[in-house]
Amino acid sequence: MSSLSFRNFSASDRMLYIEQIISSLKEGGWFITFEYFPQMKKELMQYFDIVSVKWVLLNFPPALVYICRKKASTQVKQSDYIHSSIDVKSISRVSTER
C-alpha cells in the first residue's frame, strides 16, 4: 500500500519510485495506492494490470483507490531515468506478496 502523492514529485522521481516498487514485487505481486484526483491511471497502466479502481466516498476528501498487479513482463530500465537519493522503501509501504 502506498500513500505517496505521486503528482507532488517530478516525472523523473515518479519513475524512480515506480521502478523501485516494481523491482520489489514478484511477478503478479500486488500494489495498492490512492490519490485524490484521477491523474495516475495512465502511468500505472504502463507497468501494472489495474484490477480495480474505486472511489472511497466516506474518506475525507474522497479518495480514488487503485488495486494493481505487476505485469509479467514489466521492467523499468534504470539507465533511462535520472535518480534522486530518496529511498522509496523508507517512505512508503509496498505490498510484496512474497
MDAnalysis code that builds the backbone (N, CA, C; Angstrom):
import MDAnalysis as mda
import numpy as np

u = mda.Universe.empty(294, n_residues=98, atom_resindex=np.repeat(np.arange(98), 3), trajectory=True)
u.add_TopologyAttr("name", ["N", "CA", "C"] * 98)
u.add_TopologyAttr("resid", np.arange(1, 99))
u.add_TopologyAttr("resname", ["MET", "SER", "SER", "LEU", "SER", "PHE", "ARG", "ASN", "PHE", "SER", "ALA", "SER", "ASP", "ARG", "MET", "LEU", "TYR", "ILE", "GLU", "GLN", "ILE", "ILE", "SER", "SER", "LEU", "LYS", "GLU", "GLY", "GLY", "TRP", "PHE", "ILE", "THR", "PHE", "GLU", "TYR", "PHE", "PRO", "GLN", "MET", "LYS", "LYS", "GLU", "LEU", "MET", "GLN", "TYR", "PHE", "ASP", "ILE", "VAL", "SER", "VAL", "LYS", "TRP", "VAL", "LEU", "LEU", "ASN", "PHE", "PRO", "PRO", "ALA", "LEU", "VAL", "TYR", "ILE", "CYS", "ARG", "LYS", "LYS", "ALA", "SER", "THR", "GLN", "VAL", "LYS", "GLN", "SER", "ASP", "TYR", "ILE", "HIS", "SER", "SER", "ILE", "ASP", "VAL", "LYS", "SER", "ILE", "SER", "ARG", "VAL", "SER", "THR", "GLU", "ARG"])
u.atoms.positions = np.array([
    [0.854, -1.171, 0.000],
    [0.000, 0.000, 0.000],
    [0.895, 1.227, 0.000],
    [0.611, 2.142, -0.887],
    [1.395, 3.366, -0.967],
    [0.492, 4.569, -0.785],
    [0.944, 5.508, 0.012],
    [0.214, 6.765, 0.154],
    [1.044, 7.931, -0.367],
    [2.046, 7.620, -1.193],
    [2.824, 8.692, -1.809],
    [1.922, 9.528, -2.701],
    [2.070, 10.806, -2.640],
    [1.343, 11.691, -3.536],
    [2.203, 11.862, -4.789],
    [2.072, 10.927, -5.719],
    [2.955, 10.865, -6.882],
    [3.023, 12.176, -7.651],
    [1.937, 12.886, -7.766],
    [1.921, 14.119, -8.559],
    [2.669, 15.273, -7.892],
    [3.070, 15.104, -6.649],
    [3.878, 16.133, -5.990],
    [5.355, 16.002, -6.334],
    [5.714, 14.951, -7.069],
    [7.103, 14.696, -7.431],
    [7.315, 14.949, -8.918],
    [8.548, 15.202, -9.278],
    [8.882, 15.383, -10.690],
    [8.661, 14.068, -11.433],
    [8.568, 14.141, -12.752],
    [8.375, 12.934, -13.566],
    [9.508, 11.939, -13.343],
    [10.739, 12.424, -13.232],
    [11.873, 11.507, -13.031],
    [11.805, 10.839, -11.658],
    [11.390, 11.570, -10.623],
    [11.241, 10.953, -9.302],
    [10.085, 9.961, -9.283],
    [8.975, 10.278, -9.965],
    [7.857, 9.323, -10.045],
    [8.328, 8.019, -10.669],
    [9.119, 8.120, -11.730],
    [9.621, 6.914, -12.383],
    [10.569, 6.152, -11.461],
    [11.367, 6.861, -10.689],
    [12.252, 6.212, -9.724],
    [11.432, 5.411, -8.718],
    [10.380, 6.004, -8.179],
    [9.544, 5.317, -7.200],
    [8.872, 4.101, -7.825],
    [8.310, 4.273, -9.016],
    [7.658, 3.148, -9.688],
    [8.674, 2.046, -9.973],
    [9.866, 2.428, -10.394],
    [10.937, 1.457, -10.651],
    [11.259, 0.658, -9.394],
    [11.378, 1.334, -8.260],
    [11.695, 0.642, -7.012],
    [10.538, -0.239, -6.553],
    [9.324, 0.215, -6.755],
    [8.153, -0.592, -6.404],
    [8.129, -1.855, -7.258],
    [8.314, -1.700, -8.568],
    [8.305, -2.845, -9.481],
    [9.403, -3.835, -9.118],
    [10.592, -3.335, -8.817],
    [11.703, -4.243, -8.506],
    [11.479, -4.993, -7.193],
    [10.648, -4.460, -6.305],
    [10.397, -5.138, -5.030],
    [9.257, -6.153, -5.117],
    [8.517, -6.145, -6.220],
    [7.392, -7.062, -6.387],
    [7.782, -8.263, -7.234],
    [7.298, -9.432, -6.845],
    [7.474, -10.585, -7.717],
    [6.427, -10.486, -8.827],
    [6.580, -11.295, -9.859],
    [5.614, -11.309, -10.950],
    [4.223, -11.580, -10.382],
    [3.265, -10.745, -10.732],
    [1.905, -10.889, -10.228],
    [1.693, -10.296, -8.846],
    [2.737, -9.649, -8.266],
    [2.618, -9.051, -6.935],
    [1.643, -7.882, -6.934],
    [1.062, -7.617, -5.785],
    [0.047, -6.570, -5.633],
    [0.666, -5.229, -5.280],
    [0.077, -4.163, -5.827],
    [0.432, -2.795, -5.461],
    [-0.871, -2.025, -5.312],
    [-1.057, -1.399, -4.163],
    [-2.273, -0.636, -3.890],
    [-1.867, 0.793, -3.575],
    [-2.522, 1.734, -4.222],
    [-2.232, 3.142, -3.972],
    [-3.525, 3.939, -4.092],
    [-3.477, 5.175, -3.655],
    [-4.652, 6.029, -3.791],
    [-4.226, 7.442, -4.127],
    [-5.184, 8.191, -4.633],
    [-4.974, 9.610, -4.913],
    [-6.318, 10.315, -4.814],
    [-6.261, 11.625, -4.751],
    [-7.488, 12.398, -4.588],
    [-8.030, 12.940, -5.906],
    [-7.220, 12.949, -6.939],
    [-7.638, 13.372, -8.273],
    [-7.165, 12.313, -9.258],
    [-7.994, 11.900, -10.201],
    [-7.618, 10.813, -11.125],
    [-6.571, 11.255, -12.146],
    [-5.294, 11.096, -11.771],
    [-4.208, 11.535, -12.645],
    [-3.200, 10.440, -12.961],
    [-3.088, 9.408, -12.145],
    [-2.013, 8.421, -12.285],
    [-2.403, 7.176, -13.078],
    [-3.656, 7.010, -13.428],
    [-4.103, 5.770, -14.059],
    [-3.292, 5.437, -15.312],
    [-3.073, 6.409, -16.174],
    [-2.347, 6.167, -17.421],
    [-0.922, 5.673, -17.149],
    [-0.233, 6.298, -16.193],
    [1.125, 5.865, -15.847],
    [1.124, 4.479, -15.214],
    [0.179, 4.226, -14.317],
    [0.117, 2.922, -13.664],
    [-0.160, 1.810, -14.669],
    [-0.994, 2.093, -15.668],
    [-1.341, 1.080, -16.669],
    [-0.137, 0.642, -17.500],
    [0.902, 1.446, -17.562],
    [2.106, 1.075, -18.305],
    [2.846, -0.080, -17.633],
    [2.723, -0.206, -16.317],
    [3.531, -1.156, -15.555],
    [2.720, -2.193, -14.792],
    [1.430, -1.926, -14.622],
    [0.585, -2.807, -13.823],
    [-0.700, -3.132, -14.567],
    [-1.257, -4.301, -14.262],
    [-2.633, -4.592, -14.641],
    [-3.485, -4.009, -13.527],
    [-4.376, -3.105, -13.877],
    [-5.224, -2.491, -12.858],
    [-6.441, -3.383, -12.661],
    [-6.529, -3.974, -11.481],
    [-7.579, -4.925, -11.158],
    [-8.854, -4.198, -10.746],
    [-8.692, -3.094, -10.029],
    [-9.849, -2.368, -9.520],
    [-9.505, -0.893, -9.339],
    [-10.463, -0.038, -9.660],
    [-10.356, 1.395, -9.398],
    [-11.683, 1.810, -8.776],
    [-11.627, 2.274, -7.539],
    [-12.871, 2.636, -6.851],
    [-12.696, 3.915, -6.046],
    [-13.733, 4.731, -6.060],
    [-13.784, 5.903, -5.199],
    [-14.224, 5.465, -3.809],
    [-13.542, 5.943, -2.791],
    [-13.945, 5.728, -1.403],
    [-14.548, 7.048, -0.937],
    [-15.861, 7.125, -1.043],
    [-16.558, 8.383, -0.788],
    [-16.651, 8.725, 0.698],
    [-16.510, 7.727, 1.571],
    [-16.564, 8.001, 3.008],
    [-15.259, 8.592, 3.524],
    [-14.205, 8.516, 2.722],
    [-12.945, 9.162, 3.085],
    [-13.118, 10.668, 2.914],
    [-12.416, 11.458, 3.715],
    [-12.460, 12.909, 3.532],
    [-11.049, 13.433, 3.345],
    [-10.723, 13.975, 2.186],
    [-11.572, 14.037, 0.998],
    [-11.692, 12.659, 0.348],
    [-12.718, 12.469, -0.492],
    [-12.866, 11.174, -1.173],
    [-11.581, 10.795, -1.907],
    [-11.254, 9.511, -1.874],
    [-10.010, 9.030, -2.476],
    [-10.309, 7.988, -3.547],
    [-9.475, 7.982, -4.569],
    [-9.556, 7.003, -5.642],
    [-8.503, 5.937, -5.357],
    [-8.936, 4.691, -5.164],
    [-8.034, 3.599, -4.799],
    [-7.796, 2.716, -6.019],
    [-6.509, 2.476, -6.317],
    [-6.108, 1.589, -7.404],
    [-5.564, 0.302, -6.792],
    [-6.100, -0.825, -7.211],
    [-5.556, -2.122, -6.822],
    [-4.956, -2.713, -8.090],
    [-3.637, -2.902, -8.067],
    [-2.897, -3.277, -9.270],
    [-2.083, -4.542, -9.031],
    [-1.779, -5.232, -10.134],
    [-0.863, -6.378, -10.106],
    [0.258, -6.110, -11.084],
    [1.452, -6.505, -10.697],
    [2.607, -6.334, -11.569],
    [2.431, -7.187, -12.822],
    [2.638, -6.568, -13.975],
    [2.567, -7.299, -15.233],
    [3.733, -8.275, -15.328],
    [3.525, -9.359, -16.043],
    [4.548, -10.403, -16.164],
    [5.833, -9.882, -16.785],
    [5.734, -8.993, -17.737],
    [6.929, -8.553, -18.465],
    [7.397, -7.162, -18.061],
    [6.968, -6.673, -16.913],
    [7.298, -5.310, -16.508],
    [8.733, -5.194, -16.028],
    [9.488, -4.348, -16.698],
    [10.834, -3.990, -16.261],
    [11.045, -2.528, -16.597],
    [11.644, -1.811, -15.697],
    [11.985, -0.416, -15.930],
    [13.495, -0.333, -15.967],
    [14.038, 0.250, -17.017],
    [15.487, 0.359, -17.153],
    [15.991, 1.527, -16.325],
    [16.874, 1.238, -15.384],
    [17.392, 2.273, -14.505],
    [18.132, 3.353, -15.272],
    [18.787, 2.994, -16.347],
    [19.580, 3.972, -17.093],
    [18.720, 4.994, -17.825],
    [17.417, 4.750, -17.925],
    [16.532, 5.656, -18.651],
    [16.108, 6.869, -17.833],
    [16.395, 6.880, -16.534],
    [15.867, 7.928, -15.678],
    [16.955, 8.534, -14.815],
    [16.746, 9.784, -14.450],
    [17.623, 10.468, -13.511],
    [17.185, 10.041, -12.119],
    [18.135, 9.621, -11.295],
    [17.793, 9.123, -9.971],
    [18.087, 10.159, -8.899],
    [17.195, 10.223, -7.935],
    [17.458, 11.040, -6.758],
    [17.974, 10.118, -5.663],
    [18.336, 10.674, -4.548],
    [18.878, 9.862, -3.460],
    [17.794, 9.381, -2.502],
    [16.532, 9.588, -2.827],
    [15.440, 9.177, -1.951],
    [15.223, 7.678, -2.078],
    [15.115, 7.001, -0.948],
    [14.831, 5.570, -0.925],
    [13.342, 5.399, -0.668],
    [12.600, 5.017, -1.696],
    [11.146, 4.930, -1.585],
    [10.721, 3.921, -0.528],
    [11.519, 2.904, -0.273],
    [11.141, 1.906, 0.722],
    [11.107, 2.495, 2.122],
    [11.845, 3.567, 2.347],
    [11.843, 4.170, 3.672],
    [10.664, 5.109, 3.878],
    [9.983, 5.500, 2.796],
    [8.863, 6.429, 2.951],
    [7.541, 5.845, 2.486],
    [7.548, 4.626, 2.009],
    [6.323, 4.029, 1.507],
    [6.290, 2.552, 1.852],
    [5.112, 2.055, 2.124],
    [4.955, 0.621, 2.363],
    [4.443, 0.003, 1.079],
    [5.076, -1.065, 0.672],
    [4.709, -1.735, -0.571],
    [4.282, -3.156, -0.245],
    [3.123, -3.541, -0.725],
    [2.665, -4.912, -0.543],
    [3.390, -5.791, -1.543],
    [4.170, -6.750, -1.053],
    [5.009, -7.538, -1.952],
    [4.526, -8.954, -2.169],
    [3.605, -9.434, -1.373],
    [3.057, -10.783, -1.527],
    [4.159, -11.795, -1.801],
    [5.130, -11.865, -0.933],
    [6.258, -12.794, -1.100],
    [5.988, -14.093, -0.404],
])
